[in-house]
């Protein structure tokens, strides 16, 4: 039940992020959600979830920023 609720919340968050303005914001939000789910699955508990969300947000932000720069300069 807890896993189903967590996966449902993650899916709802991803769907709601489709209206973000750019890839950097979308990457940050998506990375946070996926990182939180992965952190919970790997380490369990609140600390694993928060740590995974933070790491995922940082990685997602960087990936989105690079995609925005590539789109801007046509690489």
C-alpha positions in Angstrom: 0.0 0.0 0.0 2.8 2.5 0.9 4.7 1.7 -2.3 1.6 2.2 -4.4 0.8 5.5 -2.7 4.4 6.7 -3.3 4.4 5.7 -6.9 1.1 7.4 -7.5 2.3 10.6 -5.8 5.4 10.5 -8.0 3.4 10.0 -11.2 1.0 12.8 -10.3 4.0 15.1 -9.6 5.5 14.3 -13.0 2.3 14.9 -14.8 1.8 18.3 -13.1 5.3 19.4 -14.0 4.6 19.4 -17.8 3.6 23.0 -17.6 7.0 24.2 -16.5 8.6 27.0 -18.5 11.9 25.4 -19.4 13.9 22.2 -19.3 15.9 23.4 -16.3 12.8 23.7 -14.2 11.3 20.5 -15.5 14.6 18.6 -14.9 14.8 19.9 -11.4 11.3 18.8 -10.5 11.5 15.4 -12.3 14.9 14.7 -10.8 13.6 15.5 -7.3 10.7 13.2 -7.7 12.7 10.3 -9.2 15.5 10.8 -6.7 13.1 10.8 -3.8 11.6 7.5 -5.0 15.0 6.0 -5.6 16.4 7.2 -2.2 13.4 5.7 -0.4 13.8 2.4 -2.3 17.5 2.1 -1.7 17.9 3.5 1.9 14.3 3.7 3.2 13.0 6.3 5.7 12.7 10.0 5.5 16.5 10.6 5.3 16.9 8.4 2.3 13.9 10.1 0.6 15.1 13.6 1.3 18.7 12.8 0.3 17.6 11.2 -2.9 15.3 14.1 -3.8 18.1 16.6 -3.2 20.6 14.7 -5.3 18.0 14.1 -8.0 17.1 17.8 -8.1 20.8 18.8 -8.5 21.4 16.3 -11.3 18.1 17.1 -13.0 18.8 20.9 -12.8 22.2 20.4 -14.5 20.8 18.2 -17.2 17.9 20.6 -17.9 20.3 23.6 -18.0 22.5 21.9 -20.6 19.4 21.0 -22.7 18.3 24.6 -22.6 21.8 25.8 -23.6 21.9 23.3 -26.5 18.5 24.4 -27.7 19.5 28.1 -27.5 22.7 27.7 -29.4 21.7 24.9 -31.8 24.3 22.3 -30.7 
